[in-house]
């Protein structure tokens, strides 16, 4: 029982961390919309989550051979997980930020971040309710 709760929370924690990283990248893209030569960055969330949870090996990942070695970063936190966003149209200053796409992605990611927070909150609340004695209301 405790393993299932821990696994669920670990998965949701990884998802929340990746959502926060994606939000940071999207905010950076929006902030640099007028920077000449700036190329918008994004992450493939599904692939990054698979890497972070260990379902797929991280490309170019280092193996730890001793217990004291520092584990390599997984998911979007490593530079290999970040991709350049495709440009929908060219601009004279070579800026690759499409504000409409960035705003839509930012709003979508915000909603999904909030949903992940609510899921974690309900999971913890359900576990706490299950641990209460029958005398407590």
Buried (B, 14 or more C-beta within 10 A) or exposed (E): EEEEBEEBBEBBEBBBBBBBBBBEBBEBBBEBBEEEEBBBBBBBBEBBBBBBBEEEEBEEBEEEEEEEEEEEBBBBBBEBBBBEBEBEEEEEEEBBBBEEBBEEBBEEBEEBBEEBEEBBEEBEEEBEEEEEEEEEE
